[in-house]
Amino acid sequence: MKNAIEILLVEDNPDDANLAIRALKKSNLANHLLHLEDGEEALAYIFDEKNAMPRLILLDLKMPKIDGIEVLRRLKSDDKKKVIPVVMLTSSKEESDIVETYKLGVNAYIVKPVDFNQFVKAVTELGLFWLVLNEPPVEQ
Amino acid sequence: MKVHFEKRVLAGFIITIIVLVILGVFSFNSTQRLIDTARLLSHASRVISSADQITGLSVDIETGQRGFTITGDTTFLEPFTIASKVMARHLSALDSLTINNSLQHAKVNELRGLIDKQSVWTRYIIQVRNEGFEKARDLIAAGEGKRTTDAIRALVKNIQTEERALFRKGNTISSQHLQQFQYSFTGLAIAITLIIGYLFYNINDNLKARNQAEIKLKKVADETRDLYDNAPCGYLSVDSSIFLANINQTLLTWLGYAREEVIGKMKYEDLLSPESKATFIASFEEDFEKYKQQGYVSDLEFEFRRKDGTIFQVIVNSTAVFNDHGEFVKSRSTVSNNTERKKAEIKIKHLNQELEAFTYSVSHDLRAPLRSVTGYTQILKEDFGHILDPEGHKLIHIILTNAKRMGQLVDDLLDFSRMGRKELVRANVNMNELVQDILQELTAQENGRKLNIRVMPLDPSKADLSMLRQVWTNLISNALKYSSKKEVTEIEIGSRWTDARMHDGQEEICYYISDNGAGFDMQYANKLFGVFQRLHKMNEFEGTGVGLALVKRIIQRHGGRVWAEGKINEGAKFYYTLPQN
């Protein structure tokens, strides 16, 4: 399990992705991180049985081809995959997005702060929470 | 006035009838008396005349007998023969004329006796004369015959005198009477003429007034009809049979129907488009019950179908009319053409959707590059800070500050636009709790400041809790911000009910917050609530200029008003009202 992917970051904007990765690196959480650039890639990876399940998925909302909401819907409607914690990491503060993702069973919804320091703080805290403090169900 | 008139006419007719009856009775009586008198007169004259005849005949008999006695010539006996025959007829006439008067009748019988006596005497004389002149002459000279004749004459005179007395006694009419009758008759006739003249004058007057009133009434009716028929909106009524009882021309023109095709033949639902009709029928019973209970319905939207099948949008308002027993009698409805508004509504909806898409993309797409600007500038600072001189660090600081400020502006603007689209959910809001909660949160960040905050008991209000939280947060943080340069910050928060009469009967609560901060110049008071409008320099007080605009937007969505009073360096007071009914 040592080399398994711990965080799956799904983000189409490379600049934003780099910022997130840099923030996670600061807290030593980026060692087992995989960055995918859209929803299609994310679904292909997750539903490929050869790949181990990540411990946390950071999901952007607005992406080309398949957007974050659709990825979330497919994940949470799958019996095996729905146990993976999914955190929306997005720029959208729209009420409708928040409501819809929670209805689909998202585990957390984080609005990316514009300020970099705050962004680093937010990403670090959520990484620590889900990877260190949170107890996942025992894998069968 | 009218009652008065009717009483007068009635009184006039009654008086006329009474006078006519009096006149009739009076005339009848008078005529009757005239007839009686005439009859009496004729009776008396016939009695007198018959009596005269009898006297004459008696004299004739006497004269004839004497002539024969003297001459012995039988031709002298002729008057006697004739008179004897006629005498019986006259006696019989006199007898029947006096049959009703026993006294006169007795006299007539006495007269008959005397006449018989004369007749017997005369025949006796004639017989004696035939025997010899001297003996007859002696008999006549003895005077018996003359005595009989005188007795007849006296008796006749007596009968005549009595008859005249009877006539005088029976005749009740005198010339004075006749004159009185004439005067009275004339007087009454004049009275009737006057009364009828008066009545005619009155009735004619009244008829004229009625005619004028009718003309006036017709004019008013015409005007009302014109208002009804040609009003710029449709009118219709439905009676208890649910058929259309009335409809105005405007609506008929809109629909393309003739009045006769609609009244009593079509139901309200027949005016609707198939879709609208289905909805209407589906909830009719429930809606109609509510309509009857409430007495009105307002601003119902329907689709009407014209005769040619085309469809237009309407808004219907209706009041129900009940009879004394509370039963539904009819409806009074106005129909306004809603097509233009509906079009505008669709356009607005469209625009709102576009705006939503726009703000969504602003929210997402504008913040991402901003984050890159701050993020990578920060990385630049962290990774290459050691090779930058102070000027370089200053420039990096300027980039970061401005990017951060822009992020704040975008966020505030998004909040502002979101507040306009958010659904308003009214509930009872405990203002005291809300304000205390916010104060605790905000003052926690103000360490080391001397704060004197007084919160009066606040009236609870029906409003959207999350929106009001935003309002109080903005107002209180403003008060804290603009009074931060004072030694002691004085803030007061309170509320009161306003005088409803001043606001169209609207019951409302007015909330206020005052501070002793920087204040503002009243001549710019109208700029306070505009988006991105600021009355202070950025380096004096931070801010984006959206806070008060947001407050205004929220309060306006609640139907309230917001305003402010202030004086430079002496503080500001902000008011807002929330309607409660």
HADDOCK unambig.tbl for C-alpha pairs under 7 A between the chains (distance, minus, plus):
assign (segid A and resid 15 and name CA) (segid B and resid 372 and name CA) 6.36 0.50 0.50
assign (segid A and resid 16 and name CA) (segid B and resid 372 and name CA) 6.51 0.50 0.50
assign (segid A and resid 19 and name CA) (segid B and resid 375 and name CA) 6.59 0.50 0.50
assign (segid A and resid 91 and name CA) (segid B and resid 363 and name CA) 6.56 0.50 0.50
assign (segid A and resid 91 and name CA) (segid B and resid 364 and name CA) 4.81 0.50 0.50
assign (segid A and resid 91 and name CA) (segid B and resid 367 and name CA) 6.42 0.50 0.50
assign (segid A and resid 91 and name CA) (segid B and resid 368 and name CA) 6.64 0.50 0.50
assign (segid A and resid 92 and name CA) (segid B and resid 363 and name CA) 5.60 0.50 0.50
assign (segid A and resid 92 and name CA) (segid B and resid 364 and name CA) 5.06 0.50 0.50
assign (segid A and resid 93 and name CA) (segid B and resid 363 and name CA) 6.92 0.50 0.50
assign (segid A and resid 114 and name CA) (segid B and resid 367 and name CA) 6.41 0.50 0.50
assign (segid A and resid 114 and name CA) (segid B and resid 370 and name CA) 6.35 0.50 0.50
assign (segid A and resid 114 and name CA) (segid B and resid 371 and name CA) 4.52 0.50 0.50
assign (segid A and resid 114 and name CA) (segid B and resid 404 and name CA) 6.86 0.50 0.50
assign (segid A and resid 114 and name CA) (segid B and resid 407 and name CA) 6.02 0.50 0.50
assign (segid A and resid 115 and name CA) (segid B and resid 371 and name CA) 6.46 0.50 0.50
assign (segid A and resid 115 and name CA) (segid B and resid 374 and name CA) 6.22 0.50 0.50
assign (segid A and resid 115 and name CA) (segid B and resid 404 and name CA) 6.17 0.50 0.50
assign (segid A and resid 116 and name CA) (segid B and resid 371 and name CA) 6.69 0.50 0.50
assign (segid A and resid 116 and name CA) (segid B and resid 374 and name CA) 5.77 0.50 0.50
assign (segid A and resid 116 and name CA) (segid B and resid 375 and name CA) 4.74 0.50 0.50
assign (segid A and resid 116 and name CA) (segid B and resid 378 and name CA) 6.93 0.50 0.50
